[in-house]
Amino acid sequence: MPKRWNKEQFASADTLLGANHIRVRCIDGVTRMGRIKGKIKKRSWIREGDTLIVVPWSFQDEKCDILYRYLPPQVEWLRKNHYI
């Protein structure tokens, strides 16, 4: 779950831009350019339509870091329990 005190939020992957960058649509309605952190880059592939946890940058609101990718069963559970 996103930590609200750390400004984390849900997002959906829209477009793969290459070079570890993805255009994401955040839950607050803003489209940002997301950067895949090295920890995530080595562990999982992110595809268009995936549900993610992102943290917007404090000094550039149009960019963010991608922290986590949810698997399809996890997304189904989140929708069933009205988190997204």
N, C-alpha and C positions, 0 to 999 in steps of 0.2 A: 504494500500500500504506500502511496506517496506520503511523505512527511510534510504536512502543511507548514510547519514552523521553519522548514528548510527551503520553502518555496518550490517544492516538487509538485508536479501535476501530470495528469494523463495526457497522452498525445497519440495521434495516429500517423503512421508513415505514409506520405503521399507520393513523393518522387525520389528515386535514387539518383543522386547527382555525381557520384563517383568520388574517389579520394577520401573515403570515410565521411562523407557529408550526405545528409538526407533532408529533404524538405518535409517538415512535419506540421500537422494542424493540431494545435493545442486545444485543450478543453475550454480555455478562456476565449476562443475564437480567433486567436492570432496565428498566422502562418509564420513559422520560423525556420531558419536553417539550422539543423541539428548536427552536431559533431559526435561521432561514435568514439567514446573513450577507449583507450587501449585495452582495458580490462574486459570490456564487452566484445571488442573487435576480434579477439582471439577465441572467444568461447561460443558465440552464436552468430548466425546469419540473420540479418534483418531484411525483410522483404516489404514491398508495398502492401498496405492494409494492416500491418502488424500494430498492436497496441503497445505503447511504450510509456515509461516514466522519464520525464525530462526535467531539467532545471534551467530556467532562463538565466542568461548572464546578467549580472547586476549593472554592468556598464554599457551593454548593447542589448536592448530588449528584443531585437530581431534575430538573435542567435541563442542557441541553447546547447547543453550537453545531454546526451542520451545515457541514462543510467541502467535501464533494465528493459528487457523485452518479455512480454507475457506470451505463454504458449496458448494454443486454442482452448484447451480445457479450462485454463485459468481465466481467460476472457469470458467464457461461457458462465463460469461461476460469478464473476464480477457483475455481469449483466443480470443474472438471476437474482442477485442480492442488491440490485439497484445502486451499485457504486459508480457505474458509467452508463 
